[in-house]
Amino acid sequence: MFRRIFEFATNHPRSTFRGTMVFLISIVILQNYESTSIDFLFWTLADSPKIFVILISMLIGALVWEMYRPASFMALNKH
């Protein structure tokens, strides 16, 4: 049985990678589904799942990175 699994994994690396990633992402989602609240200055967001807080934080971080990245790379290329 393990030999068949190993043969499938070596013959189909993309499918194996996708399946592994889906499995790991589902574990992260299930572990972070409990509710939490966020306090920001005078604003409070209550009872939102942790996974949404994590994803929104990642999205905001990516947007900030994309806004400031071109300026830093253009400064490096001028020298």
C-alpha positions in Angstrom: 0.0 0.0 0.0 2.8 2.5 0.9 4.5 1.6 -2.3 1.4 2.6 -4.4 1.2 5.8 -2.5 4.9 6.6 -3.0 4.6 5.7 -6.8 1.6 8.1 -7.1 3.4 10.8 -5.3 6.5 10.5 -7.5 4.5 10.3 -10.7 2.1 13.1 -9.8 4.0 15.7 -7.8 1.6 18.6 -8.5 -1.4 16.6 -7.3 0.5 15.5 -4.3 1.5 19.1 -3.5 -2.0 20.4 -4.0 -3.5 17.7 -1.8 -0.9 18.4 0.9 -1.6 22.1 0.8 -5.3 21.7 1.0 -4.9 19.4 4.0 -2.5 21.8 5.8 -4.7 24.9 5.1 -7.8 23.1 6.3 -6.0 22.3 9.6 -5.0 25.9 10.0 -8.6 27.0 9.4 -10.1 24.6 11.8 -7.5 25.5 14.5 -8.2 29.2 14.2 -12.0 29.2 13.9 -12.7 30.3 17.5 -14.1 33.8 18.0 -12.0 36.8 19.1 -12.4 40.5 19.4 -10.3 43.4 18.1 -9.9 46.7 19.7 -8.4 49.5 17.5 -8.4 53.0 19.0 -12.1 53.7 19.7 -13.4 50.9 17.4 -14.2 47.3 18.5 -15.0 44.4 16.3 -16.4 41.6 18.4 -16.9 37.9 17.8 -15.0 37.5 14.5 -13.2 34.2 13.7 -9.4 34.3 14.2 -8.9 33.1 10.6 -10.6 36.2 9.3 -8.4 38.4 11.5 -5.3 36.6 10.2 -6.3 36.8 6.6 -7.2 40.5 6.8 -3.9 41.2 8.5 -2.1 39.4 5.7 -4.0 41.3 3.1 -3.3 44.7 4.7 0.4 43.8 5.0 0.6 42.7 1.3 -1.1 46.0 0.2 1.3 48.1 2.3 4.2 46.0 0.9 3.1 46.6 -2.7 2.6 50.3 -2.1 6.2 50.9 -0.8 8.1 48.1 -2.6 8.6 49.9 -6.0 10.1 53.0 -4.5 12.7 51.0 -2.6 13.6 48.9 -5.6 13.9 52.0 -7.9 16.2 53.6 -5.3 18.4 50.5 -5.4 18.6 50.4 -9.2 19.7 54.1 -9.5 23.1 53.3 -7.9 
